[in-house]
Amino acid sequence: MGVFDRLPPMDHLRSEKMCFVQLIIPAESARVAVTYLGELGLLQFKDLNEDKSPFQRIFVNQVKRCAEMSRKLRFFSDQINKASVRSSVRPALEPEIDLEELEVRLGEHEHELLEMNTNSDKLQQTYNELLEFKLVLTKAGGILASSHNHAASAERELDENIYDREVDEGNAYLLEQGVHQGSSGNSGVRFVSGIILKSKALAFERMLFRATRGNMLFNQAPAGEPVTDPISGEEVEKTVFVVFFSGEQAKAKILKICDSFGASCYPVPEEMIKQRQIFNEVSARLSDLEVTLDAGIQHRNKALESVGSQLWRWTIMVQKEKAVYDTLNMLNFDVTKKCLVGEGWCPIFAKSQIKDCLQRATLHSNSQVGIIFHEMDTIESPPTYFRTDKFTNAFQEIVDAYGVARYQEANPAVYSVVTFPFLFAVMFGDWGHGICLLLGALVLILREKKLSSQKLGSFMEMAFGGRYVILLMAIFSIYCGLIYNEFFSVPFHIFGKSAYQCRDKSCSDAYTVGLIKVRDAYPFGVDPSWRGSRSELPFLNSLKMKMSILMGVAQMNLGIALSYFDARFHGNALDIRYQFIPQMIFLNSLFGYLALLILIKWCTGSQADLYHVMIYMFLDPAGDLGENQLFWGQKELQILLLLLALVAVPWMLFPKPFILKKLHKERFQGHTYRFLGTSEMDPDSEPDSARARHDDFNFSEVFVHQMIHSIEFVLGAVSNTASYLRLWALSLAHSELSTVFYEKLLLLTWGYDSFIVKLGGLVVFAFATAFILLMMETLSAFLHALRLHWVEFMNKFYHGDGYKFKPFSFALLADDED
């Protein structure tokens, strides 16, 4: 144990040591002090006013003011985006302004912009109405002219022929009276002209016909171009209509129907001279309005550019100010002493920096009283804080997605930096595909400064955040691909000649009869001669399956070993004696022994059947092993290991609950007892019992919890070991899929003489490699590696029920912005 004590501490293995502190801040220096602490970003405030609503807090008015200014800034941003005005990302150089001056300036800009928007909307509505009037004049004039001609021809036909007045009497009467449109009187034919949505024209016509009982004539013509609706402002298809009718009652009905259907009615004179005169007037007004609108848009864009040049700086300023007052609302206000009291968590290394900030705040606020900063004792569990950089942050996020570590709990991210990309590469191993991944990762890394300042899509943002994870996955994939000797499924003689040769010179039966070994084994990785041989699949299956078991047993042993270091770090002797030791014995008595057999078989070249050995280890422990015996004393060792595995189960289950019960009785009977170096004595700090945060010890709950934990480990030892076989399965699937694409797409099409067929095969092969092998297979291997870490590795020691350290920091405002 002394060896471990002499090891240097690992900064990333355990979270930073935290302390609970209290601040007593004079009211006059509170805002400045909190601002400086926000710039430092190393103090997490505790909300001391949880029982109060947001409207009952002290600085609610200041928060409302900041929220109103944020609303105005969002309004400016929306207007800038809507007008497609380019604004600089960084602000122009202008003198600093305080919050009150900014509030006044934002109000002035908003009032000016709203006034310009109102005037622009009115002018735009007038312009759209005039444009509709112009279309109505054009189309309705044509309809009126055709109705005049049609009525005249109908009158000549009545003079020459016998006309049956019983057929369509109403329409004939209207057409006949249309010649006399200039006449006034109750019997004269009148008309209403306007424009309506094309989708409503048919229903509009039917409603008019029913309302007037057929005593009307409806003519329509398409507008011919999309029209901007004056009310909605959207471009729509419209139809110009002219309704001929007779009588005041019919006119009232028609106008009401027009209003209900949203049709716009415009007066069109009967005489062609007046129509041309009004048309010219409307065209002139439209030209004037276009000039006025363009000038208004230019003036509005200049105002938006002026605001946009400062928008980023103003937004940051308001966000910071609002965050300061939100934080001040978390403090208690002592009316009698005119000070604010705050509590929170900070890393121990940051105490001196926080004190310096508070001293500067006292100095700059001209306060007569200094800020009191001191450490306090608490029974609350501290937050978890790991200092990460751009390389380790992605691995820490992978672990945190499972659960945030408890305070000072061993951090799996330290080991995941190596084990995660390596297990991915075991399933993805192909150094051709690895080079493609490497190139993609290098592009993201070399352009990280440019990409970090751009707004990326969800997929690109995820890939950019994990660029260093992809880099390590690519490097390990190249390494494993060299071991598997696969370059887009093609083997190469990179490290020397093959150890095998054909039995005859023609090699005609090399893949059916087999090869002979002529020299030492291939120096590194799989011999390329295995490719295509009759024993390729059995050999690779055996190799990858056994390799998966070895890796699984090694990683699960690492997880159990970390549980020992965790228990030892927290002084938890019971967990070491009654969890770590029996778990290590049980796992290695069965699957550690299997890993040992695999290594011995590889080293000795034995033909023993390991399936038979493991099965009959349980069915017939004392039976004769025969040809499956790998070493002397194997049968006796198997019996011993089986007995140890059987003893380890009750060892995990029974002692710990009864010892906890005994310690609880001694404690609450007031007896002194020897502290066994375990946290189980404190019900508030006991992680593995059901009495956490409870005053009463419930033995049945503790026992059931321990029983579940023991059964879960025993069953998990079997299922987790089997789960590592996914390394073999996915590696084999990736290799075979790559082989199919190479042989059935590339080689097959390359055998044709046609250049087009060859080019098509190459294109299909490239797309299949890119989208299936480099995207889908990468995602599949990533998810399986994630599962192996979350379930098989981390459940051996990791609780993951802590909470993150979230300091008050201006640097985090962009992430927390609503």
C-alpha positions in Angstrom: 0.0 0.0 0.0 3.0 2.3 0.6 3.7 2.2 -3.2 0.4 3.8 -4.0 0.9 6.5 -1.3 4.1 7.6 -3.0 2.5 8.0 -6.4 2.0 11.6 -7.6 -1.6 12.9 -7.6 -3.5 12.9 -10.9 -5.2 16.2 -11.5 -7.8 14.8 -13.9 -8.5 11.6 -12.1 -10.5 13.3 -9.4 -12.5 16.5 -9.4 -11.1 19.7 -7.9 -11.3 20.1 -4.1 -14.1 22.5 -3.3 -14.9 24.7 -0.3 -18.2 26.3 0.9 -17.7 30.0 1.4 -19.7 33.0 2.6 -19.5 36.5 1.4 -20.7 39.6 3.3 -20.8 42.4 0.8 -21.7 46.1 1.6 -24.6 47.3 -0.5 -22.6 50.0 -2.3 -20.0 47.6 -3.6 -22.3 44.6 -4.3 -22.8 45.2 -8.0 -19.1 45.8 -8.7 -18.1 42.8 -6.7 -20.5 40.4 -8.5 -19.3 41.9 -11.8 -15.7 41.1 -11.0 -16.6 37.6 -9.8 -18.5 37.0 -13.1 -15.4 38.0 -15.0 -13.4 35.5 -12.9 -16.0 32.7 -13.3 -14.9 30.5 -10.4 -17.6 30.9 -7.8 -21.0 29.1 -7.8 -23.6 31.1 -5.8 -26.2 29.3 -3.8 -29.8 30.7 -4.1 -30.7 31.8 -0.6 -34.1 33.1 -1.7 -35.6 29.9 -3.1 -38.8 30.4 -1.2 -39.4 33.8 -2.9 -40.9 34.3 -6.4 -39.0 36.4 -8.9 -41.2 39.3 -8.3 -40.5 39.3 -4.5 -36.8 39.7 -4.9 -34.8 42.9 -4.2 -33.5 43.7 -7.7 -36.6 42.8 -9.6 -36.9 46.2 -11.2 -33.4 46.2 -12.5 -34.0 42.7 -13.9 -37.1 44.0 -15.7 -35.2 46.9 -17.1 -32.5 44.6 -18.5 -35.2 42.2 -19.9 -36.9 45.1 -21.6 -33.6 46.2 -23.1 -33.0 42.6 -24.3 -36.3 42.7 -26.0 -35.4 45.8 -27.8 -32.1 44.4 -28.9 -33.8 41.2 -30.2 -36.2 43.5 -32.1 -33.3 45.3 -33.7 -31.7 42.0 -34.6 -34.9 40.7 -36.2 -35.2 43.9 -38.2 -31.6 43.7 -39.3 -32.1 40.1 -40.4 -35.4 40.9 -42.1 -33.9 43.8 -44.0 -30.7 41.7 -44.9 -28.5 44.4 -43.6 -24.9 43.4 -43.0 -23.7 44.3 -39.5 -20.2 43.9 -38.3 -19.5 41.0 -35.9 -17.3 43.2 -33.8 -18.4 46.6 -32.6 -17.2 49.9 -34.0 -15.0 52.0 -31.8 -17.2 54.2 -29.7 -16.9 55.7 -26.2 -18.1 53.5 -23.3 -21.7 54.3 -22.1 -23.4 53.3 -18.9 -26.6 51.3 -18.6 -28.9 54.4 -18.1 -27.5 56.1 -21.2 -27.9 52.8 -23.2 -31.5 52.4 -22.0 -32.3 56.0 -23.3 -30.5 55.4 -26.6 -32.3 52.0 -27.2 -35.6 53.7 -26.5 -34.8 56.5 -29.1 -33.7 53.9 -31.7 -36.8 51.8 -31.1 -39.2 54.8 -31.4 -37.5 56.0 -34.6 -37.5 52.5 -36.1 -41.2 51.9 -35.2 -42.2 55.2 -36.7 -40.3 54.4 -39.9 -41.9 51.0 -40.0 -45.3 52.5 -39.6 -44.8 55.0 -42.4 -43.3 52.4 -44.6 -46.2 50.0 -44.0 -48.7 52.7 -44.8 -46.9 53.7 -48.0 -46.5 50.1 -49.0 -50.2 49.4 -48.4 -51.1 52.5 -50.5 -48.7 51.3 -53.2 -50.2 47.8 -53.3 -53.7 49.2 -53.4 -52.8 51.5 -56.3 -51.2 48.5 -58.1 -54.4 46.5 -57.7 -56.4 49.5 -58.9 -54.2 49.7 -62.0 -54.8 46.0 -62.7 -58.5 46.4 -62.2 -58.6 49.4 -64.6 -56.7 47.4 -67.2 -58.7 44.1 -67.0 -62.1 45.6 -66.1 -61.8 48.1 -69.0 -61.4 45.2 -71.4 -64.4 43.4 -69.8 -66.6 46.5 -70.1 -65.5 47.0 -73.8 -66.3 43.4 -74.6 -69.7 43.7 -72.9 -70.5 46.8 -75.0 -69.7 44.9 -78.2 -71.6 41.8 -77.0 -74.7 43.8 -76.2 -74.7 45.6 -79.6 -74.4 42.3 -81.5 -77.2 40.8 -79.4 -79.5 43.9 -80.3 -78.8 43.4 -84.0 -79.7 39.7 -83.7 -83.0 40.6 -82.0 -83.9 42.9 -85.0 -83.3 40.2 -87.6 -84.6 37.0 -86.0 -87.4 35.8 -83.9 -86.2 35.7 -80.3 -87.6 33.4 -77.7 -88.0 35.7 -74.6 -88.6 32.8 -72.3 -85.0 31.5 -72.6 -82.5 33.3 -70.4 -84.7 36.4 -70.0 -82.7 37.9 -67.2 -79.3 37.8 -68.9 -80.7 39.1 -72.2 -82.2 42.0 -70.3 -78.9 42.9 -68.7 -77.0 42.7 -71.9 -79.6 44.8 -73.6 -79.5 47.5 -70.9 -75.7 47.4 -71.0 -75.8 49.5 -74.1 -77.4 52.3 -72.1 -75.0 52.3 -69.2 -74.9 56.0 -69.1 -78.5 56.3 -68.3 -79.6 56.8 -64.7 -82.6 55.4 -63.0 -83.9 52.5 -61.1 -84.0 50.3 -64.3 -80.4 51.0 -65.4 -77.7 48.3 -65.4 -74.9 48.9 -63.0 -71.6 47.1 -62.2 -69.1 46.6 -59.4 -65.5 45.9 -60.3 -62.7 44.7 -58.0 -60.1 42.0 -57.4 -60.2 38.8 -55.3 -58.0 35.8 -54.5 -58.0 33.3 -57.3 -58.8 30.5 -54.8 -62.0 32.2 -53.7 -63.3 33.2 -57.1 -65.5 30.2 -57.7 -67.2 30.3 -54.3 -67.6 34.1 -54.7 -69.4 33.6 -57.9 -71.7 31.0 -56.5 -72.6 33.1 -53.5 -73.4 36.1 -55.8 -75.6 34.0 -58.0 -77.6 32.7 -55.0 -77.8 36.0 -53.2 -79.2 37.8 -56.3 -81.2 34.7 -57.5 -79.4 34.8 -60.8 -80.1 38.4 -61.5 -76.5 39.3 -62.2 -73.8 38.7 -64.7 -70.3 37.8 -63.4 -67.2 38.3 -65.6 -63.6 37.6 -64.5 -60.1 37.8 -65.9 -56.8 36.6 -64.3 -54.6 39.4 -63.0 -51.7 37.9 -65.0 -49.0 38.4 -62.3 -48.6 37.8 -58.6 -50.1 40.6 -56.6 -48.9 41.7 -53.1 -51.9 41.6 -50.8 -52.3 45.0 -49.0 -53.4 43.4 -45.8 -51.2 40.3 -45.4 -48.2 41.6 -47.4 -47.8 38.2 -49.2 -47.6 37.7 -52.9 -50.8 35.8 -54.1 -52.6 35.0 -57.3 -55.7 37.2 -57.8 -58.5 37.5 -60.3 -60.2 40.7 -61.5 -64.0 40.6 -61.6 -66.9 42.7 -62.9 -70.4 42.1 -61.6 -73.4 43.5 -63.6 -76.6 43.9 -61.7 -79.7 46.1 -61.5 -81.2 47.8 -58.4 -80.0 49.2 -55.1 -80.9 46.1 -53.1 -78.7 43.9 -55.3 -75.8 46.4 -55.0 -76.0 46.3 -51.2 -75.9 42.5 -51.2 -73.0 42.4 -53.6 -70.9 44.8 -51.6 -71.6 42.9 -48.4 -70.5 39.6 -50.1 -67.4 41.3 -51.5 -66.5 42.5 -47.9 -67.0 39.0 -46.4 -64.8 37.4 -49.1 -62.0 39.9 -48.7 -62.4 41.3 -52.2 -61.2 44.8 -52.9 -63.6 46.9 -54.9 -62.3 49.8 -57.1 -64.5 52.3 -59.0 -64.0 52.1 -62.8 -65.6 54.7 -65.0 -67.7 53.7 -68.0 -66.1 56.0 -70.5 -62.8 55.0 -72.0 -61.5 58.5 -71.9 -62.0 58.7 -68.1 -60.4 55.2 -67.7 -57.3 56.3 -69.6 -57.1 59.5 -67.5 -57.4 57.7 -64.2 -54.9 55.0 -65.4 -52.3 57.7 -66.1 -52.9 59.3 -62.7 -52.5 56.0 -60.9 -49.3 55.2 -62.9 -47.9 58.6 -61.9 -48.7 58.1 -58.3 -47.1 54.6 -58.4 -43.9 56.1 -59.8 -43.8 58.8 -57.0 -44.5 56.1 -54.3 -41.7 53.9 -55.7 -39.2 56.8 -55.3 -40.5 57.6 -51.8 -40.4 53.9 -50.7 -36.8 53.5 -52.0 -35.7 56.6 -50.1 -37.4 55.4 -46.9 -35.8 51.9 -47.2 -32.4 53.5 -47.7 -32.9 55.8 -44.6 -34.1 52.8 -42.6 -31.2 50.6 -43.7 -28.7 53.3 -42.6 -30.4 53.5 -39.2 -30.2 49.7 -38.9 -26.5 49.7 -40.0 -25.8 52.3 -37.3 -27.5 50.1 -34.7 -26.0 46.9 -36.0 -22.4 48.2 -35.7 -23.0 48.4 -31.9 -25.5 45.6 -31.5 -23.0 42.9 -30.4 -21.4 45.2 -27.8 -24.8 46.3 -26.4 -26.1 42.7 -26.3 -23.1 41.5 -24.3 -23.4 44.5 -22.0 -27.1 43.9 -21.3 -26.6 40.2 -20.8 -23.8 40.8 -18.3 -25.9 43.4 -16.4 -28.9 41.1 -16.3 -26.8 38.2 -15.1 -25.3 40.4 -12.3 -28.7 41.4 -11.0 -30.0 37.8 -11.3 -27.1 36.8 -9.1 -27.7 39.6 -6.7 -31.3 38.3 -6.3 -29.8 35.1 -5.0 -28.2 36.9 -2.0 -29.8 37.8 1.3 -30.3 41.5 2.1 -29.6 42.5 5.6 -31.6 45.7 6.1 -30.1 46.6 9.5 -26.4 46.4 8.4 -27.0 47.5 4.8 -25.2 44.5 3.3 -25.8 41.4 1.2 -24.9 37.9 2.4 -24.1 35.3 -0.2 -23.0 31.7 0.0 -21.5 29.4 -2.6 -18.9 26.9 -3.8 -15.5 27.6 -5.2 -12.4 25.5 -5.9 -9.7 25.7 -3.2 -7.1 26.9 -5.7 -9.4 29.9 -6.6 -9.7 31.3 -3.1 -6.8 33.7 -3.5 -8.1 34.9 -6.9 -11.6 35.6 -5.4 -10.1 37.5 -2.5 -8.1 39.7 -5.0 -11.4 40.4 -7.0 -13.2 41.4 -3.8 -10.4 43.7 -2.8 -10.5 45.4 -6.2 -14.3 45.7 -6.0 -14.0 47.4 -2.6 -11.4 49.8 -3.9 -13.2 50.7 -7.1 -16.6 51.2 -5.4 -15.1 53.6 -2.8 -16.6 51.6 0.0 -15.6 52.4 3.5 -16.2 48.8 4.6 -14.4 45.8 3.1 -16.0 42.6 1.9 -15.8 39.7 4.3 -14.9 36.3 2.7 -14.5 33.2 4.8 -14.9 29.4 4.5 -17.8 27.6 6.2 -18.6 24.0 7.1 -21.6 22.3 5.5 -23.1 18.8 5.2 -24.1 19.4 1.6 -22.3 17.4 -1.1 -19.9 19.7 -3.1 -20.3 20.1 -6.9 -18.0 18.3 -9.3 -15.5 20.3 -11.3 -13.0 19.0 -13.8 -10.6 21.4 -15.5 -10.7 20.5 -19.2 -9.2 21.8 -22.4 -10.3 21.6 -26.0 -8.7 18.1 -26.3 -10.1 16.5 -23.1 -13.5 18.3 -23.1 -15.1 16.0 -25.7 -14.2 12.8 -23.7 -15.5 14.5 -20.5 -18.8 15.2 -22.2 -19.1 11.6 -23.2 -18.7 10.5 -19.6 -21.0 13.3 -18.3 -23.7 12.2 -20.8 -23.9 9.0 -18.7 -23.9 10.9 -15.4 -21.8 13.5 -13.6 -19.3 12.1 -11.2 -19.7 12.4 -7.5 -17.4 14.8 -5.7 -13.9 13.4 -5.8 -15.0 10.2 -7.5 -12.6 8.5 -10.0 -13.1 10.1 -13.4 -13.5 7.5 -16.3 -12.7 10.2 -18.9 -9.0 9.8 -18.0 -9.0 6.2 -19.2 -11.6 6.8 -22.0 -9.1 9.1 -23.8 -7.3 5.9 -24.8 -9.8 3.0 -24.4 -12.7 4.7 -26.2 -10.9 5.3 -29.6 -9.1 2.0 -29.3 -12.2 -0.1 -28.9 -13.7 1.9 -31.7 -10.7 1.0 -33.9 -10.9 -2.7 -33.0 -14.4 -2.7 -34.6 -13.4 -0.3 -37.5 -9.9 -1.5 -38.2 -8.9 -0.6 -41.8 -6.0 1.7 -42.4 -7.5 2.9 -45.6 -10.7 4.0 -43.9 -8.6 5.3 -41.0 -6.7 7.6 -43.3 -10.0 9.0 -44.6 -11.1 9.7 -41.1 -7.7 11.2 -40.3 -7.9 13.6 -43.2 -11.4 14.7 -42.1 -10.2 15.2 -38.5 -7.2 17.2 -39.7 -9.4 19.5 -41.8 -11.5 20.3 -38.7 -8.5 20.8 -36.5 -6.6 23.0 -38.9 -9.7 25.2 -39.5 -10.9 25.3 -35.9 -10.4 29.0 -35.5 -12.5 29.8 -38.5 -15.1 27.1 -37.7 -15.4 28.1 -34.1 -16.6 31.6 -35.1 -19.2 30.3 -37.6 -22.7 29.0 -37.0 -22.7 25.3 -37.9 -25.4 22.8 -38.5 -26.2 20.2 -35.9 -24.2 17.5 -37.5 -21.1 19.7 -38.3 -21.3 21.2 -34.8 -21.2 17.7 -33.3 -18.3 16.6 -35.5 -16.4 19.8 -34.8 -16.8 19.4 -31.0 -15.5 15.9 -31.2 -12.7 16.6 -33.7 -10.0 15.3 -31.3 -12.0 12.2 -30.6 -12.2 11.6 -34.4 -8.5 12.2 -34.6 -7.6 9.5 -32.0 -10.2 7.1 -33.5 -8.5 7.6 -36.9 -5.0 7.0 -35.6 -6.1 3.8 -33.7 -8.0 2.7 -36.8 -4.9 2.9 -38.8 -3.0 1.0 -36.2 -5.6 -1.8 -36.0 -5.9 -1.8 -39.8 -2.2 -2.5 -40.0 -2.7 -5.4 -37.5 -5.6 -6.8 -39.6 -3.6 -6.0 -42.7 -6.6 -4.4 -44.5 -6.5 -1.4 -46.8 -10.1 -1.0 -48.1 -10.1 -4.8 -47.4 -7.0 -5.4 -49.6 -3.9 -6.9 -47.8 -0.4 -5.7 -48.5 3.1 -7.1 -47.9 4.2 -4.0 -45.9 6.4 -5.6 -43.3 8.1 -8.3 -45.3 7.3 -11.5 -47.1 4.6 -13.9 -46.2 5.4 -16.9 -44.1 3.5 -19.2 -46.5 3.9 -20.4 -50.1 1.9 -22.5 -52.5 2.3 -26.2 -52.6 3.0 -26.1 -56.4 4.4 -23.5 -58.7 1.2 -22.6 -60.4 -0.7 -21.9 -57.1 -3.8 -23.3 -58.8 -5.0 -25.1 -55.7 -3.6 -22.7 -53.1 -7.0 -21.7 -51.8 -8.4 -25.2 -51.8 -5.6 -27.5 -50.8 -3.8 -24.9 -48.7 -0.4 -23.3 -48.2 2.8 -24.5 -46.5 4.9 -22.5 -44.0 8.4 -21.8 -45.3 9.7 -19.1 -43.0 9.1 -17.4 -39.7 5.8 -15.7 -38.9 4.9 -12.4 -40.5 6.6 -9.7 -38.4 3.5 -7.5 -37.7 -0.2 -8.2 -38.0 -2.1 -10.8 -40.0 -0.2 -12.6 -42.7 -1.5 -11.4 -46.1 -1.6 -15.0 -47.4 -4.6 -15.7 -45.2 -6.6 -13.5 -47.5 -8.9 -15.6 -49.7 -7.7 -18.9 -48.3 -10.1 -21.6 -47.3 -9.2 -21.1 -43.6 -9.4 -17.3 -43.7 -12.8 -17.0 -42.0 -12.2 -19.6 -39.2 -8.8 -18.1 -38.4 -10.0 -14.5 -38.2 -13.1 -15.5 -36.3 -11.0 -17.4 -33.7 -8.5 -14.5 -33.5 -11.0 -11.7 -33.1 -13.3 -13.5 -30.8 -10.5 -14.5 -28.4 -9.0 -11.0 -28.6 -12.4 -9.5 -27.7 -12.7 -11.6 -24.6 -9.2 -10.6 -23.5 -9.9 -6.9 -23.9 -13.2 -7.3 -22.1 -11.8 -9.1 -19.1 -8.9 -6.5 -19.0 -11.2 -3.5 -19.1 -13.7 -5.0 -16.5 -10.7 -5.7 -14.2 -9.6 -2.1 -14.6 -13.1 -1.0 -13.6 -13.1 -3.2 -10.4 -9.5 -1.9 -9.6 -10.8 1.6 -9.8 -13.5 0.8 -7.3 -10.7 -0.2 -4.9 -8.9 3.1 -5.4 -12.2 5.0 -4.9 -13.0 3.1 -1.7 -9.4 3.6 -0.4 -9.5 7.3 -1.3 -12.7 7.8 0.7 -11.6 5.6 3.6 -14.3 3.0 2.9 -12.9 -0.2 4.3 -16.2 -2.2 4.0 -16.3 -1.7 0.3 -12.8 -3.0 -0.1 -13.4 -6.1 2.1 -16.9 -7.0 1.0 -17.2 -5.7 -2.5 -13.8 -5.2 -4.2 -12.2 -8.5 -3.0 -15.2 -10.9 -3.8 -15.9 -9.1 -7.1 -12.3 -9.5 -8.2 -12.3 -13.2 -7.1 -15.6 -14.0 -8.9 -14.7 -12.3 -12.2 -11.2 -13.8 -12.4 -12.1 -17.3 -11.2 -14.3 -17.7 -14.2 -13.4 -15.2 -17.0 -9.9 -14.4 -15.9 -9.3 -18.1 -16.0 -10.8 -18.2 -19.6 -8.4 -15.4 -20.6 -5.5 -17.4 -19.1 -6.5 -20.4 -21.2 -6.6 -18.4 -24.3 -3.1 -17.0 -23.8 -1.7 -20.5 -22.9 -3.4 -22.0 -26.1 -1.9 -19.2 -28.2 1.6 -19.7 -26.7 1.6 -23.5 -26.8 -0.3 -24.1 -30.1 -2.6 -26.6 -28.3 -5.7 -27.9 -30.1 -7.8 -27.9 -26.8 -11.4 -27.0 -27.1 -11.9 -24.1 -24.7 -15.7 -24.4 -25.0 -15.6 -27.9 -23.7 -13.2 -26.9 -20.9 -15.4 -24.1 -19.6 -18.7 -26.0 -19.9 -17.5 -29.1 -18.1 -15.8 -26.9 -15.5 -19.4 -26.5 -14.1 -21.0 -29.8 -15.3 -18.1 -32.2 -14.2 -15.4 -30.4 -12.3 -13.7 -33.6 -11.3 -13.9 -35.2 -14.7 -10.8 -36.1 -16.8 -9.8 -33.3 -19.2 -8.1 -35.6 -21.7 -6.8 -33.9 -24.7 -8.2 -30.6 -23.5 -5.7 -30.4 -20.7 -3.4 -27.4 -21.3 -1.1 -27.6 -18.2 -0.3 -29.7 -15.2 -2.7 -29.3 -12.3 -5.4 -27.7 -14.5 -8.2 -29.9 -13.0 -7.3 -29.1 -9.4 -7.0 -25.4 -10.3 -10.5 -25.4 -11.9 -12.0 -27.0 -8.8 -10.4 -24.3 -6.6 -11.5 -21.5 -8.8 -15.1 -22.8 -8.9 -15.2 -23.0 -5.1 -13.8 -19.5 -4.9 -16.5 -18.2 -7.3 -19.2 -19.9 -5.2 -17.8 -18.4 -2.0 -17.5 -14.9 -3.5 -21.3 -14.6 -4.0 -22.4 -14.8 -0.3 -19.2 -12.9 0.6 -20.7 -10.0 -1.4 -24.2 -10.4 -0.2 -24.3 -11.0 3.6 -21.5 -9.3 5.6 -21.9 -5.7 4.7 -25.6 -5.2 5.7 -25.1 -6.9 9.0 -22.0 -4.9 9.8 -23.8 -1.7 8.9 -26.6 -2.7 11.2 -24.2 -3.3 14.1 -22.5 0.0 13.6 -25.8 1.8 13.5 -26.8 0.3 16.9 -23.6 1.2 18.5 -23.8 4.7 17.3 -27.3 5.5 18.5 -26.8 3.7 21.8 -24.0 6.1 22.6 -21.3 3.5 22.7 -17.8 4.3 21.6 -16.4 2.0 19.0 -13.4 1.8 16.8 -13.9 3.5 13.5 -13.2 1.0 10.8 -12.1 3.5 8.2 -15.4 3.5 6.3 -18.0 6.1 5.4 -20.9 3.8 6.2 -20.9 5.2 9.8 -22.3 8.5 8.5 -25.8 8.0 7.1 -25.5 11.2 5.1 -22.3 10.1 3.4 -23.0 6.4 2.8 -23.3 6.0 -1.0 -24.2 2.4 -1.2 -27.0 2.1 1.4 -30.6 3.1 1.2 -30.4 5.2 4.4 -28.6 8.1 2.6 -30.1 11.4 3.7 -32.4 9.5 6.2 -32.1 9.6 9.9 -33.5 6.0 10.4 -31.6 2.9 9.4 -33.8 0.5 7.5 -32.1 -2.9 7.5 -34.5 -4.5 5.0 -33.8 -1.8 2.5 -30.1 -2.0 2.9 -30.2 -5.8 2.6 -32.4 -5.7 -0.5 -30.1 -3.1 -2.1 -27.0 -5.2 -1.4 -28.8 -8.3 -2.8 -29.7 -6.5 -6.0 -26.1 -5.2 -6.3 -24.7 -8.7 -5.8 -27.1 -10.4 -8.3 -26.5 -7.6 -10.8 -22.7 -8.1 -10.6 -22.9 -11.9 -10.9 -25.2 -11.8 -13.9 -23.4 -8.8 -15.3 -20.1 -10.7 -15.2 -21.5 -13.2 -17.7 -23.5 -10.8 -19.9 -20.8 -8.1 -19.9 -18.1 -10.6 -21.1 -20.5 -11.8 -23.8 -21.2 -8.1 -24.7 -17.5 -7.6 -25.6 -18.0 -10.1 -28.4 -19.5 -7.2 -30.3 -15.9 -6.2 -31.0 -15.5 -9.4 -33.0 -18.9 -9.2 -34.7 -18.6 -5.6 -35.9 -15.0 -6.0 -36.9 -15.9 -9.0 -39.0 -19.0 -7.2 -40.5 -16.9 -4.2 -41.4 -14.3 -6.4 -43.1 -16.8 -8.5 -45.0 -18.8 -5.4 -46.1 -15.7 -3.7 -47.3 -14.7 -6.9 -49.2 -18.1 -7.1 -50.9 -17.8 -3.5 -52.1 -14.3 -4.1 -53.4 -14.9 -7.4 -55.2 -18.5 -6.9 -56.4 -18.3 -3.2 -57.3 -14.8 -2.3 -58.1 -13.2 -5.5 -59.4 -16.3 -6.7 -61.2 -16.8 -3.5 -63.2 -13.0 -3.1 -63.7 -13.1 -6.3 -65.7 -15.1 -4.8 -68.5 -13.5 -3.0 -71.4 -16.0 -0.1 -71.4 -14.6 3.1 -69.8 -18.2 4.2 -68.8 -18.7 0.9 -66.9 -15.4 1.3 -65.1 -16.1 4.9 -64.2 -19.6 4.0 -63.0 -18.2 1.2 -60.8 -15.6 3.5 -59.3 -18.2 6.2 -58.5 -20.6 3.6 -56.9 -17.6 2.2 -54.9 -16.6 5.7 -53.7 -20.2 6.5 -52.7 -20.7 3.2 -50.9 -17.4 3.6 -49.1 -18.1 7.2 -48.1 -21.7 6.9 -47.0 -21.9 3.3 -45.7 -18.4 2.5 -44.4 -17.2 5.9 -43.4 -20.5 7.3 -42.1 -22.9 4.5 -41.1 -20.2 2.1 -39.9 -18.4 4.9 -38.1 -21.6 5.8 -36.2 -22.3 2.2 -35.5 -18.8 1.5 -34.1 -19.0 4.8 -32.1 -22.3 3.8 -30.4 -21.1 0.3 -29.6 -17.8 1.7 -28.1 -20.0 4.1 -26.1 -22.1 1.2 -24.8 -19.1 -0.8 -23.7 -17.8 2.1 -21.7 -21.1 3.1 -20.1 -22.4 -0.3 -19.3 -19.6 -2.8 -19.2 -16.8 -0.6 -17.8 -18.2 2.3 -15.8 -20.8 0.3 -13.9 -18.0 -1.5 -12.0 -17.1 1.6 -10.1 -18.8 4.7 -11.3 -21.9 6.1 -9.5 -22.5 9.2 -11.7 -25.0 10.8 -9.4 -23.2 14.1 -8.7 -23.9 17.5 -10.1 -21.8 19.9 -12.1 -20.0 22.9 -10.8 -21.8 25.9 -12.6 -20.0 29.0 -11.6 -21.3 32.5 -12.3 -19.3 33.4 -15.4 -19.8 35.9 -18.2 -18.0 33.4 -20.5 -20.9 31.0 -20.1 -23.6 33.5 -20.9 -23.8 32.5 -24.6 -24.5 28.9 -23.6 -27.1 29.8 -21.0 -28.9 32.4 -23.2 -32.6 31.6 -23.7 
